[in-house]
């Protein structure tokens, strides 16, 4: 039996939001070198989300950015 069902591709922007949230949860547990890697990754993911993400993705990335700024990081 074959089931034919339309599927919707997962948006790359949403995937980057999830990745950024995972990194944010680890942020206070890693050394400074790893923090720099996470910040660099965040800058790139934020750039991509601005291009391909939904309004909700952009809002979520804005919240993550706000949290990183509250920790003293200039993005």
Protein Blocks (a to p, Z undefined) as FASTA:
>chain_A
ZZddddddddfklmmmmmmmmmmmmmmmpcfklmmmmmmmmmmmmmmmmmmmcfklmmmm
mmmmmmmmmnopaZZ
